[in-house]
């Protein structure tokens, strides 16, 4: 499935850094439990949307797809 990107490059980098930080922090610093699993899931979703460049929540909120560079 091909989606039009709706996440700019600067936000993709920020999402990747934050997502990996959440996953690493929950794996190294928290005891297994609901909070740790929630942080891992949130971090994985942020990292995934940074790789794809499309965020379904942003699309539902009305963010328009990025225009292609000329």
PQR file of N, CA, C, O and H, with PARSE charges and radii, in Angstrom:
ATOM      1  N   UNK A   1       0.836  -1.168   0.000 -0.4000 1.5000
ATOM      2  CA  UNK A   1       0.000   0.000   0.000 -0.0000 2.0000
ATOM      3  C   UNK A   1       0.886   1.237   0.000  0.5500 1.7000
ATOM      4  O   UNK A   1       1.836   1.321   0.777 -0.5500 1.4000
ATOM      5  N   UNK A   2       0.583   2.185  -0.857 -0.4000 1.5000
ATOM      6  CA  UNK A   2       1.383   3.401  -0.980 -0.0000 2.0000
ATOM      7  C   UNK A   2       0.612   4.570  -0.401  0.5500 1.7000
ATOM      8  O   UNK A   2      -0.505   4.865  -0.824 -0.5500 1.4000
ATOM      9  H   UNK A   2      -0.190   2.116  -1.488  0.4000 1.0000
ATOM     10  N   UNK A   3       1.221   5.232   0.571 -0.4000 1.5000
ATOM     11  CA  UNK A   3       0.624   6.410   1.180 -0.0000 2.0000
ATOM     12  C   UNK A   3       1.450   7.623   0.806  0.5500 1.7000
ATOM     13  O   UNK A   3       2.664   7.525   0.628 -0.5500 1.4000
ATOM     14  H   UNK A   3       2.129   4.992   0.914  0.4000 1.0000
ATOM     15  N   UNK A   4       0.791   8.769   0.687 -0.4000 1.5000
ATOM     16  CA  UNK A   4       1.517  10.014   0.489 -0.0000 2.0000
ATOM     17  C   UNK A   4       2.085  10.448   1.831  0.5500 1.7000
ATOM     18  O   UNK A   4       1.406  10.366   2.855 -0.5500 1.4000
ATOM     19  H   UNK A   4      -0.195   8.848   0.831  0.4000 1.0000
ATOM     20  N   UNK A   5       3.310  10.903   1.825 -0.4000 1.5000
ATOM     21  CA  UNK A   5       3.944  11.312   3.072 -0.0000 2.0000
ATOM     22  C   UNK A   5       3.273  12.562   3.628  0.5500 1.7000
ATOM     23  O   UNK A   5       2.997  13.508   2.891 -0.5500 1.4000
ATOM     24  H   UNK A   5       3.862  10.970   0.993  0.4000 1.0000
ATOM     25  N   UNK A   6       3.014  12.558   4.934 -0.4000 1.5000
ATOM     26  CA  UNK A   6       2.454  13.732   5.585 -0.0000 2.0000
ATOM     27  C   UNK A   6       3.284  14.153   6.791  0.5500 1.7000
ATOM     28  O   UNK A   6       2.831  14.947   7.616 -0.5500 1.4000
ATOM     29  H   UNK A   6       3.238  11.789   5.532  0.4000 1.0000
ATOM     30  N   UNK A   7       4.503  13.620   6.893 -0.4000 1.5000
ATOM     31  CA  UNK A   7       5.400  13.965   7.996 -0.0000 2.0000
ATOM     32  C   UNK A   7       6.673  14.547   7.384  0.5500 1.7000
ATOM     33  O   UNK A   7       7.354  13.860   6.622 -0.5500 1.4000
ATOM     34  H   UNK A   7       4.871  12.975   6.223  0.4000 1.0000
ATOM     35  N   UNK A   8       7.011  15.809   7.706 -0.4000 1.5000
ATOM     36  CA  UNK A   8       8.226  16.414   7.146 -0.0000 2.0000
ATOM     37  C   UNK A   8       9.495  15.753   7.683  0.5500 1.7000
ATOM     38  O   UNK A   8       9.460  15.038   8.684 -0.5500 1.4000
ATOM     39  H   UNK A   8       6.459  16.367   8.325  0.4000 1.0000
ATOM     40  N   UNK A   9      10.603  15.999   7.011 -0.4000 1.5000
ATOM     41  CA  UNK A   9      11.867  15.343   7.351 -0.0000 2.0000
ATOM     42  C   UNK A   9      12.302  15.629   8.780  0.5500 1.7000
ATOM     43  O   UNK A   9      12.725  14.714   9.486 -0.5500 1.4000
ATOM     44  H   UNK A   9      10.632  16.580   6.197  0.4000 1.0000
ATOM     45  N   UNK A  10      12.207  16.878   9.218 -0.4000 1.5000
ATOM     46  CA  UNK A  10      12.650  17.217  10.573 -0.0000 2.0000
ATOM     47  C   UNK A  10      11.832  16.454  11.613  0.5500 1.7000
ATOM     48  O   UNK A  10      12.361  16.043  12.645 -0.5500 1.4000
ATOM     49  H   UNK A  10      11.863  17.621   8.644  0.4000 1.0000
ATOM     50  N   UNK A  11      10.546  16.268  11.339 -0.4000 1.5000
ATOM     51  CA  UNK A  11       9.694  15.543  12.281 -0.0000 2.0000
ATOM     52  C   UNK A  11       9.983  14.042  12.236  0.5500 1.7000
ATOM     53  O   UNK A  11       9.871  13.357  13.253 -0.5500 1.4000
ATOM     54  H   UNK A  11      10.116  16.602  10.501  0.4000 1.0000
ATOM     55  N   UNK A  12      10.349  13.536  11.078 -0.4000 1.5000
ATOM     56  CA  UNK A  12      10.705  12.123  10.966 -0.0000 2.0000
ATOM     57  C   UNK A  12      11.944  11.810  11.793  0.5500 1.7000
ATOM     58  O   UNK A  12      12.007  10.781  12.466 -0.5500 1.4000
ATOM     59  H   UNK A  12      10.440  14.092  10.251  0.4000 1.0000
ATOM     60  N   UNK A  13      12.934  12.705  11.740 -0.4000 1.5000
ATOM     61  CA  UNK A  13      14.150  12.516  12.538 -0.0000 2.0000
ATOM     62  C   UNK A  13      13.813  12.574  14.021  0.5500 1.7000
ATOM     63  O   UNK A  13      14.292  11.754  14.804 -0.5500 1.4000
ATOM     64  H   UNK A  13      12.884  13.541  11.194  0.4000 1.0000
ATOM     65  N   UNK A  14      12.990  13.543  14.406 -0.4000 1.5000
ATOM     66  CA  UNK A  14      12.590  13.683  15.802 -0.0000 2.0000
ATOM     67  C   UNK A  14      11.824  12.455  16.289  0.5500 1.7000
ATOM     68  O   UNK A  14      12.052  11.981  17.402 -0.5500 1.4000
ATOM     69  H   UNK A  14      12.602  14.210  13.770  0.4000 1.0000
ATOM     70  N   UNK A  15      10.922  11.941  15.462 -0.4000 1.5000
ATOM     71  CA  UNK A  15      10.156  10.745  15.822 -0.0000 2.0000
ATOM     72  C   UNK A  15      11.070   9.532  15.984  0.5500 1.7000
ATOM     73  O   UNK A  15      10.882   8.729  16.898 -0.5500 1.4000
ATOM     74  H   UNK A  15      10.737  12.326  14.558  0.4000 1.0000
ATOM     75  N   UNK A  16      12.052   9.398  15.104 -0.4000 1.5000
ATOM     76  CA  UNK A  16      12.969   8.263  15.187 -0.0000 2.0000
ATOM     77  C   UNK A  16      13.798   8.322  16.466  0.5500 1.7000
ATOM     78  O   UNK A  16      13.937   7.320  17.168 -0.5500 1.4000
ATOM     79  H   UNK A  16      12.205  10.050  14.362  0.4000 1.0000
ATOM     80  N   UNK A  17      14.346   9.494  16.767 -0.4000 1.5000
ATOM     81  CA  UNK A  17      15.164   9.639  17.975 -0.0000 2.0000
ATOM     82  C   UNK A  17      14.323   9.393  19.222  0.5500 1.7000
ATOM     83  O   UNK A  17      14.743   8.667  20.123 -0.5500 1.4000
ATOM     84  H   UNK A  17      14.233  10.308  16.197  0.4000 1.0000
ATOM     85  N   UNK A  18      13.145   9.992  19.276 -0.4000 1.5000
ATOM     86  CA  UNK A  18      12.276   9.822  20.437 -0.0000 2.0000
ATOM     87  C   UNK A  18      11.798   8.374  20.566  0.5500 1.7000
ATOM     88  O   UNK A  18      11.763   7.823  21.666 -0.5500 1.4000
ATOM     89  H   UNK A  18      12.804  10.582  18.545  0.4000 1.0000
ATOM     90  N   UNK A  19      11.433   7.766  19.446 -0.4000 1.5000
ATOM     91  CA  UNK A  19      10.960   6.381  19.473 -0.0000 2.0000
ATOM     92  C   UNK A  19      12.021   5.411  19.949  0.5500 1.7000
ATOM     93  O   UNK A  19      11.755   4.547  20.784 -0.5500 1.4000
ATOM     94  H   UNK A  19      11.461   8.213  18.552  0.4000 1.0000
ATOM     95  N   UNK A  20      13.232   5.555  19.414 -0.4000 1.5000
ATOM     96  CA  UNK A  20      14.314   4.668  19.844 -0.0000 2.0000
ATOM     97  C   UNK A  20      14.685   4.919  21.301  0.5500 1.7000
ATOM     98  O   UNK A  20      15.036   3.985  22.022 -0.5500 1.4000
ATOM     99  H   UNK A  20      13.449   6.257  18.735  0.4000 1.0000
ATOM    100  N   UNK A  21      14.610   6.174  21.737 -0.4000 1.5000
ATOM    101  CA  UNK A  21      14.892   6.488  23.142 -0.0000 2.0000
ATOM    102  C   UNK A  21      13.866   5.847  24.066  0.5500 1.7000
ATOM    103  O   UNK A  21      14.223   5.320  25.119 -0.5500 1.4000
ATOM    104  H   UNK A  21      14.324   6.932  21.151  0.4000 1.0000
ATOM    105  N   UNK A  22      12.601   5.889  23.681 -0.4000 1.5000
ATOM    106  CA  UNK A  22      11.559   5.272  24.501 -0.0000 2.0000
ATOM    107  C   UNK A  22      11.747   3.762  24.602  0.5500 1.7000
ATOM    108  O   UNK A  22      11.637   3.182  25.682 -0.5500 1.4000
ATOM    109  H   UNK A  22      12.311   6.317  22.825  0.4000 1.0000
ATOM    110  N   UNK A  23      12.028   3.141  23.476 -0.4000 1.5000
ATOM    111  CA  UNK A  23      12.221   1.687  23.484 -0.0000 2.0000
ATOM    112  C   UNK A  23      13.448   1.317  24.310  0.5500 1.7000
ATOM    113  O   UNK A  23      13.388   0.410  25.140 -0.5500 1.4000
ATOM    114  H   UNK A  23      12.117   3.613  22.599  0.4000 1.0000
ATOM    115  N   UNK A  24      14.554   2.012  24.086 -0.4000 1.5000
ATOM    116  CA  UNK A  24      15.780   1.700  24.829 -0.0000 2.0000
ATOM    117  C   UNK A  24      15.599   1.966  26.320  0.5500 1.7000
ATOM    118  O   UNK A  24      16.050   1.178  27.151 -0.5500 1.4000
ATOM    119  H   UNK A  24      14.602   2.749  23.412  0.4000 1.0000
ATOM    120  N   UNK A  25      14.948   3.064  26.657 -0.4000 1.5000
ATOM    121  CA  UNK A  25      14.736   3.383  28.064 -0.0000 2.0000
ATOM    122  C   UNK A  25      13.848   2.383  28.766  0.5500 1.7000
ATOM    123  O   UNK A  25      14.095   2.026  29.918 -0.5500 1.4000
ATOM    124  H   UNK A  25      14.582   3.704  25.981  0.4000 1.0000
ATOM    125  N   UNK A  26      12.818   1.928  28.081 -0.4000 1.5000
ATOM    126  CA  UNK A  26      11.916   0.966  28.718 -0.0000 2.0000
ATOM    127  C   UNK A  26      12.556  -0.413  28.838  0.5500 1.7000
ATOM    128  O   UNK A  26      12.264  -1.152  29.778 -0.5500 1.4000
ATOM    129  H   UNK A  26      12.617   2.217  27.145  0.4000 1.0000
ATOM    130  N   UNK A  27      13.422  -0.764  27.897 -0.4000 1.5000
ATOM    131  CA  UNK A  27      14.080  -2.071  27.958 -0.0000 2.0000
ATOM    132  C   UNK A  27      15.176  -2.115  29.013  0.5500 1.7000
ATOM    133  O   UNK A  27      15.431  -3.168  29.598 -0.5500 1.4000
ATOM    134  H   UNK A  27      13.660  -0.164  27.133  0.4000 1.0000
ATOM    135  N   UNK A  28      15.824  -0.985  29.260 -0.4000 1.5000
ATOM    136  CA  UNK A  28      16.958  -0.999  30.185 -0.0000 2.0000
ATOM    137  C   UNK A  28      16.600  -0.542  31.589  0.5500 1.7000
ATOM    138  O   UNK A  28      17.240  -0.967  32.550 -0.5500 1.4000
ATOM    139  H   UNK A  28      15.617  -0.130  28.785  0.4000 1.0000
ATOM    140  N   UNK A  29      15.592   0.316  31.732 -0.4000 1.5000
ATOM    141  CA  UNK A  29      15.378   0.911  33.037 -0.0000 2.0000
ATOM    142  C   UNK A  29      14.131   0.507  33.780  0.5500 1.7000
ATOM    143  O   UNK A  29      14.034   0.769  34.979 -0.5500 1.4000
ATOM    144  H   UNK A  29      15.072   0.662  30.951  0.4000 1.0000
ATOM    145  N   UNK A  30      13.181  -0.112  33.134 -0.4000 1.5000
ATOM    146  CA  UNK A  30      11.916  -0.420  33.798 -0.0000 2.0000
ATOM    147  C   UNK A  30      11.738  -1.919  33.988  0.5500 1.7000
ATOM    148  O   UNK A  30      12.193  -2.725  33.176 -0.5500 1.4000
ATOM    149  H   UNK A  30      13.260  -0.324  32.161  0.4000 1.0000
ATOM    150  N   UNK A  31      11.081  -2.265  35.055 -0.4000 1.5000
ATOM    151  CA  UNK A  31      10.699  -3.659  35.252 -0.0000 2.0000
ATOM    152  C   UNK A  31       9.563  -3.976  34.286  0.5500 1.7000
ATOM    153  O   UNK A  31       8.760  -3.099  33.966 -0.5500 1.4000
ATOM    154  H   UNK A  31      10.712  -1.610  35.714  0.4000 1.0000
ATOM    155  N   UNK A  32       9.486  -5.213  33.820 -0.4000 1.5000
ATOM    156  CA  UNK A  32       8.388  -5.567  32.919 -0.0000 2.0000
ATOM    157  C   UNK A  32       7.037  -5.283  33.563  0.5500 1.7000
ATOM    158  O   UNK A  32       6.784  -5.640  34.714 -0.5500 1.4000
ATOM    159  H   UNK A  32      10.138  -5.926  34.080  0.4000 1.0000
ATOM    160  N   UNK A  33       6.198  -4.646  32.803 -0.4000 1.5000
ATOM    161  CA  UNK A  33       4.877  -4.304  33.295 -0.0000 2.0000
ATOM    162  C   UNK A  33       4.152  -3.479  32.253  0.5500 1.7000
ATOM    163  O   UNK A  33       4.645  -3.288  31.141 -0.5500 1.4000
ATOM    164  H   UNK A  33       6.404  -4.356  31.868  0.4000 1.0000
ATOM    165  N   UNK A  34       2.996  -2.999  32.614 -0.4000 1.5000
ATOM    166  CA  UNK A  34       2.159  -2.267  31.678 -0.0000 2.0000
ATOM    167  C   UNK A  34       2.827  -0.991  31.188  0.5500 1.7000
ATOM    168  O   UNK A  34       2.739  -0.679  30.000 -0.5500 1.4000
ATOM    169  H   UNK A  34       2.596  -3.154  33.517  0.4000 1.0000
ATOM    170  N   UNK A  35       3.488  -0.249  32.060 -0.4000 1.5000
ATOM    171  CA  UNK A  35       4.157   0.986  31.658 -0.0000 2.0000
ATOM    172  C   UNK A  35       5.287   0.702  30.676  0.5500 1.7000
ATOM    173  O   UNK A  35       5.428   1.402  29.673 -0.5500 1.4000
ATOM    174  H   UNK A  35       3.559  -0.502  33.025  0.4000 1.0000
ATOM    175  N   UNK A  36       6.081  -0.305  30.953 -0.4000 1.5000
ATOM    176  CA  UNK A  36       7.193  -0.651  30.060 -0.0000 2.0000
ATOM    177  C   UNK A  36       6.672  -1.075  28.691  0.5500 1.7000
ATOM    178  O   UNK A  36       7.209  -0.655  27.666 -0.5500 1.4000
ATOM    179  H   UNK A  36       5.967  -0.874  31.768  0.4000 1.0000
ATOM    180  N   UNK A  37       5.643  -1.892  28.669 -0.4000 1.5000
ATOM    181  CA  UNK A  37       5.082  -2.333  27.391 -0.0000 2.0000
ATOM    182  C   UNK A  37       4.459  -1.167  26.628  0.5500 1.7000
ATOM    183  O   UNK A  37       4.563  -1.100  25.403 -0.5500 1.4000
ATOM    184  H   UNK A  37       5.207  -2.232  29.502  0.4000 1.0000
ATOM    185  N   UNK A  38       3.823  -0.262  27.336 -0.4000 1.5000
ATOM    186  CA  UNK A  38       3.237   0.913  26.694 -0.0000 2.0000
ATOM    187  C   UNK A  38       4.294   1.813  26.079  0.5500 1.7000
ATOM    188  O   UNK A  38       4.111   2.322  24.974 -0.5500 1.4000
ATOM    189  H   UNK A  38       3.739  -0.316  28.331  0.4000 1.0000
ATOM    190  N   UNK A  39       5.403   2.013  26.792 -0.4000 1.5000
ATOM    191  CA  UNK A  39       6.493   2.822  26.250 -0.0000 2.0000
ATOM    192  C   UNK A  39       7.137   2.150  25.043  0.5500 1.7000
ATOM    193  O   UNK A  39       7.484   2.821  24.071 -0.5500 1.4000
ATOM    194  H   UNK A  39       5.551   1.599  27.690  0.4000 1.0000
ATOM    195  N   UNK A  40       7.297   0.837  25.099 -0.4000 1.5000
ATOM    196  CA  UNK A  40       7.866   0.111  23.963 -0.0000 2.0000
ATOM    197  C   UNK A  40       6.960   0.219  22.740  0.5500 1.7000
ATOM    198  O   UNK A  40       7.436   0.439  21.627 -0.5500 1.4000
ATOM    199  H   UNK A  40       7.015   0.292  25.889  0.4000 1.0000
ATOM    200  N   UNK A  41       5.669   0.065  22.946 -0.4000 1.5000
ATOM    201  CA  UNK A  41       4.728   0.160  21.833 -0.0000 2.0000
ATOM    202  C   UNK A  41       4.706   1.567  21.251  0.5500 1.7000
ATOM    203  O   UNK A  41       4.713   1.735  20.031 -0.5500 1.4000
ATOM    204  H   UNK A  41       5.282  -0.114  23.851  0.4000 1.0000
ATOM    205  N   UNK A  42       4.679   2.571  22.111 -0.4000 1.5000
ATOM    206  CA  UNK A  42       4.684   3.955  21.641 -0.0000 2.0000
ATOM    207  C   UNK A  42       5.962   4.259  20.871  0.5500 1.7000
ATOM    208  O   UNK A  42       5.915   4.890  19.815 -0.5500 1.4000
ATOM    209  H   UNK A  42       4.673   2.434  23.101  0.4000 1.0000
ATOM    210  N   UNK A  43       7.094   3.820  21.387 -0.4000 1.5000
ATOM    211  CA  UNK A  43       8.364   4.035  20.702 -0.0000 2.0000
ATOM    212  C   UNK A  43       8.422   3.331  19.361  0.5500 1.7000
ATOM    213  O   UNK A  43       8.935   3.882  18.387 -0.5500 1.4000
ATOM    214  H   UNK A  43       7.133   3.308  22.245  0.4000 1.0000
ATOM    215  N   UNK A  44       7.898   2.111  19.305 -0.4000 1.5000
ATOM    216  CA  UNK A  44       7.893   1.365  18.047 -0.0000 2.0000
ATOM    217  C   UNK A  44       6.999   2.040  17.010  0.5500 1.7000
ATOM    218  O   UNK A  44       7.349   2.083  15.830 -0.5500 1.4000
ATOM    219  H   UNK A  44       7.481   1.663  20.096  0.4000 1.0000
ATOM    220  N   UNK A  45       5.861   2.564  17.430 -0.4000 1.5000
ATOM    221  CA  UNK A  45       4.958   3.258  16.508 -0.0000 2.0000
ATOM    222  C   UNK A  45       5.611   4.534  15.991  0.5500 1.7000
ATOM    223  O   UNK A  45       5.529   4.832  14.799 -0.5500 1.4000
ATOM    224  H   UNK A  45       5.577   2.529  18.388  0.4000 1.0000
ATOM    225  N   UNK A  46       6.258   5.291  16.878 -0.4000 1.5000
ATOM    226  CA  UNK A  46       6.949   6.507  16.444 -0.0000 2.0000
ATOM    227  C   UNK A  46       8.057   6.182  15.446  0.5500 1.7000
ATOM    228  O   UNK A  46       8.201   6.868  14.434 -0.5500 1.4000
ATOM    229  H   UNK A  46       6.324   5.049  17.846  0.4000 1.0000
ATOM    230  N   UNK A  47       8.836   5.147  15.723 -0.4000 1.5000
ATOM    231  CA  UNK A  47       9.913   4.763  14.808 -0.0000 2.0000
ATOM    232  C   UNK A  47       9.349   4.292  13.467  0.5500 1.7000
ATOM    233  O   UNK A  47       9.897   4.620  12.415 -0.5500 1.4000
ATOM    234  H   UNK A  47       8.719   4.590  16.545  0.4000 1.0000
ATOM    235  N   UNK A  48       8.276   3.537  13.499 -0.4000 1.5000
ATOM    236  CA  UNK A  48       7.663   3.049  12.264 -0.0000 2.0000
ATOM    237  C   UNK A  48       7.140   4.198  11.407  0.5500 1.7000
ATOM    238  O   UNK A  48       7.356   4.213  10.196 -0.5500 1.4000
ATOM    239  H   UNK A  48       7.831   3.270  14.354  0.4000 1.0000
ATOM    240  N   UNK A  49       6.456   5.158  12.024 -0.4000 1.5000
ATOM    241  CA  UNK A  49       5.945   6.290  11.251 -0.0000 2.0000
ATOM    242  C   UNK A  49       7.078   7.163  10.730  0.5500 1.7000
ATOM    243  O   UNK A  49       6.914   7.842   9.716 -0.5500 1.4000
ATOM    244  H   UNK A  49       6.280   5.145  13.009  0.4000 1.0000
ATOM    245  N   UNK A  50       8.227   7.158  11.407 -0.4000 1.5000
ATOM    246  CA  UNK A  50       9.354   7.933  10.888 -0.0000 2.0000
ATOM    247  C   UNK A  50       9.942   7.262   9.648  0.5500 1.7000
ATOM    248  O   UNK A  50      10.362   7.951   8.718 -0.5500 1.4000
ATOM    249  H   UNK A  50       8.361   6.606  12.231  0.4000 1.0000
ATOM    250  N   UNK A  51       9.978   5.930   9.621 -0.4000 1.5000
ATOM    251  CA  UNK A  51      10.490   5.233   8.445 -0.0000 2.0000
ATOM    252  C   UNK A  51       9.537   5.362   7.259  0.5500 1.7000
ATOM    253  O   UNK A  51       9.978   5.556   6.126 -0.5500 1.4000
ATOM    254  H   UNK A  51       9.636   5.371  10.376  0.4000 1.0000
ATOM    255  N   UNK A  52       8.244   5.257   7.511 -0.4000 1.5000
ATOM    256  CA  UNK A  52       7.249   5.307   6.443 -0.0000 2.0000
ATOM    257  C   UNK A  52       7.028   6.731   5.952  0.5500 1.7000
ATOM    258  O   UNK A  52       6.862   6.959   4.753 -0.5500 1.4000
ATOM    259  H   UNK A  52       7.885   5.099   8.431  0.4000 1.0000
ATOM    260  N   UNK A  53       7.024   7.693   6.879 -0.4000 1.5000
ATOM    261  CA  UNK A  53       6.760   9.084   6.516 -0.0000 2.0000
ATOM    262  C   UNK A  53       5.285   9.410   6.499  0.5500 1.7000
ATOM    263  O   UNK A  53       4.894  10.506   6.096 -0.5500 1.4000
ATOM    264  H   UNK A  53       7.158   7.508   7.853  0.4000 1.0000
ATOM    265  N   UNK A  54       4.465   8.476   6.928 -0.4000 1.5000
ATOM    266  CA  UNK A  54       3.015   8.681   6.969 -0.0000 2.0000
ATOM    267  C   UNK A  54       2.521   8.393   8.370  0.5500 1.7000
ATOM    268  O   UNK A  54       2.853   7.363   8.957 -0.5500 1.4000
ATOM    269  H   UNK A  54       4.782   7.586   7.255  0.4000 1.0000
ATOM    270  N   UNK A  55       1.722   9.311   8.907 -0.4000 1.5000
ATOM    271  CA  UNK A  55       1.151   9.134  10.236 -0.0000 2.0000
ATOM    272  C   UNK A  55      -0.374   9.140  10.108  0.5500 1.7000
ATOM    273  O   UNK A  55      -0.949  10.161   9.729 -0.5500 1.4000
ATOM    274  H   UNK A  55       1.452  10.148   8.431  0.4000 1.0000
ATOM    275  N   UNK A  56      -1.034   8.031  10.413 -0.4000 1.5000
ATOM    276  CA  UNK A  56      -2.489   7.974  10.292 -0.0000 2.0000
ATOM    277  C   UNK A  56      -3.205   8.983  11.190  0.5500 1.7000
ATOM    278  O   UNK A  56      -4.229   9.542  10.797 -0.5500 1.4000
ATOM    279  H   UNK A  56      -0.567   7.202  10.721  0.4000 1.0000
ATOM    280  N   UNK A  57      -2.676   9.220  12.389 -0.4000 1.5000
ATOM    281  CA  UNK A  57      -3.320  10.184  13.294 -0.0000 2.0000
ATOM    282  C   UNK A  57      -3.232  11.604  12.740  0.5500 1.7000
ATOM    283  O   UNK A  57      -4.172  12.385  12.878 -0.5500 1.4000
ATOM    284  H   UNK A  57      -1.844   8.767  12.708  0.4000 1.0000
ATOM    285  N   UNK A  58      -2.106  11.936  12.116 -0.4000 1.5000
ATOM    286  CA  UNK A  58      -1.973  13.261  11.503 -0.0000 2.0000
ATOM    287  C   UNK A  58      -2.947  13.395  10.330  0.5500 1.7000
ATOM    288  O   UNK A  58      -3.515  14.466  10.111 -0.5500 1.4000
ATOM    289  H   UNK A  58      -1.341  11.301  12.004  0.4000 1.0000
ATOM    290  N   UNK A  59      -3.138  12.323   9.586 -0.4000 1.5000
ATOM    291  CA  UNK A  59      -4.080  12.356   8.468 -0.0000 2.0000
ATOM    292  C   UNK A  59      -5.509  12.551   8.966  0.5500 1.7000
ATOM    293  O   UNK A  59      -6.287  13.285   8.358 -0.5500 1.4000
ATOM    294  H   UNK A  59      -2.677  11.453   9.764  0.4000 1.0000
ATOM    295  N   UNK A  60      -5.856  11.885  10.085 -0.4000 1.5000
ATOM    296  CA  UNK A  60      -7.201  12.059  10.642 -0.0000 2.0000
ATOM    297  C   UNK A  60      -7.397  13.461  11.202  0.5500 1.7000
ATOM    298  O   UNK A  60      -8.511  13.985  11.207 -0.5500 1.4000
ATOM    299  H   UNK A  60      -5.223  11.289  10.579  0.4000 1.0000
ATOM    300  N   UNK A  61      -6.308  14.067  11.675 -0.4000 1.5000
ATOM    301  CA  UNK A  61      -6.396  15.423  12.224 -0.0000 2.0000
ATOM    302  C   UNK A  61      -6.430  16.477  11.125  0.5500 1.7000
ATOM    303  O   UNK A  61      -6.667  17.652  11.405 -0.5500 1.4000
ATOM    304  H   UNK A  61      -5.403  13.641  11.671  0.4000 1.0000
ATOM    305  N   UNK A  62      -6.197  16.075   9.885 -0.4000 1.5000
ATOM    306  CA  UNK A  62      -6.319  16.999   8.770 -0.0000 2.0000
ATOM    307  C   UNK A  62      -5.011  17.489   8.189  0.5500 1.7000
ATOM    308  O   UNK A  62      -5.016  18.413   7.376 -0.5500 1.4000
ATOM    309  H   UNK A  62      -6.005  15.121   9.657  0.4000 1.0000
ATOM    310  N   UNK A  63      -3.887  16.901   8.576 -0.4000 1.5000
ATOM    311  CA  UNK A  63      -2.615  17.321   7.994 -0.0000 2.0000
ATOM    312  C   UNK A  63      -2.581  16.885   6.539  0.5500 1.7000
ATOM    313  O   UNK A  63      -2.857  15.729   6.218 -0.5500 1.4000
ATOM    314  H   UNK A  63      -3.882  16.150   9.237  0.4000 1.0000
ATOM    315  N   UNK A  64      -2.246  17.803   5.680 -0.4000 1.5000
ATOM    316  CA  UNK A  64      -2.228  17.536   4.242 -0.0000 2.0000
ATOM    317  C   UNK A  64      -0.945  16.811   3.849  0.5500 1.7000
ATOM    318  O   UNK A  64       0.086  16.988   4.497 -0.5500 1.4000
ATOM    319  H   UNK A  64      -2.021  18.742   5.941  0.4000 1.0000
ATOM    320  N   UNK A  65      -0.998  15.996   2.795 -0.4000 1.5000
ATOM    321  CA  UNK A  65       0.222  15.345   2.304 -0.0000 2.0000
ATOM    322  C   UNK A  65       1.236  16.391   1.854  0.5500 1.7000
ATOM    323  O   UNK A  65       0.866  17.482   1.419 -0.5500 1.4000
ATOM    324  H   UNK A  65      -1.836  15.852   2.269  0.4000 1.0000
ATOM    325  N   UNK A  66       2.510  16.052   1.961 -0.4000 1.5000
ATOM    326  CA  UNK A  66       3.567  16.967   1.562 -0.0000 2.0000
ATOM    327  C   UNK A  66       3.608  17.083   0.050  0.5500 1.7000
ATOM    328  O   UNK A  66       3.404  16.108  -0.674 -0.5500 1.4000
ATOM    329  H   UNK A  66       2.811  15.166   2.314  0.4000 1.0000
ATOM    330  N   UNK A  67       3.878  18.304  -0.415 -0.4000 1.5000
ATOM    331  CA  UNK A  67       4.018  18.527  -1.850 -0.0000 2.0000
ATOM    332  C   UNK A  67       5.358  17.962  -2.300  0.5500 1.7000
ATOM    333  O   UNK A  67       6.347  18.032  -1.570 -0.5500 1.4000
ATOM    334  H   UNK A  67       4.044  19.096   0.173  0.4000 1.0000
ATOM    335  N   UNK A  68       5.386  17.409  -3.495 -0.4000 1.5000
ATOM    336  CA  UNK A  68       6.632  16.857  -4.018 -0.0000 2.0000
ATOM    337  C   UNK A  68       7.553  17.999  -4.430  0.5500 1.7000
ATOM    338  O   UNK A  68       7.102  19.033  -4.922 -0.5500 1.4000
ATOM    339  H   UNK A  68       4.583  17.352  -4.088  0.4000 1.0000
ATOM    340  N   UNK A  69       8.858  17.793  -4.219 -0.4000 1.5000
ATOM    341  CA  UNK A  69       9.846  18.801  -4.612 -0.0000 2.0000
ATOM    342  C   UNK A  69       9.922  18.864  -6.129  0.5500 1.7000
ATOM    343  O   UNK A  69       9.782  17.853  -6.817 -0.5500 1.4000
ATOM    344  H   UNK A  69       9.225  16.953  -3.819  0.4000 1.0000
ATOM    345  N   UNK A  70      10.141  20.049  -6.627 -0.4000 1.5000
ATOM    346  CA  UNK A  70      10.203  20.212  -8.091 -0.0000 2.0000
ATOM    347  C   UNK A  70      11.593  20.092  -8.593  0.5500 1.7000
ATOM    348  O   UNK A  70      11.827  20.202  -9.797 -0.5500 1.4000
ATOM    349  H   UNK A  70      10.254  20.871  -6.068  0.4000 1.0000
TER
END
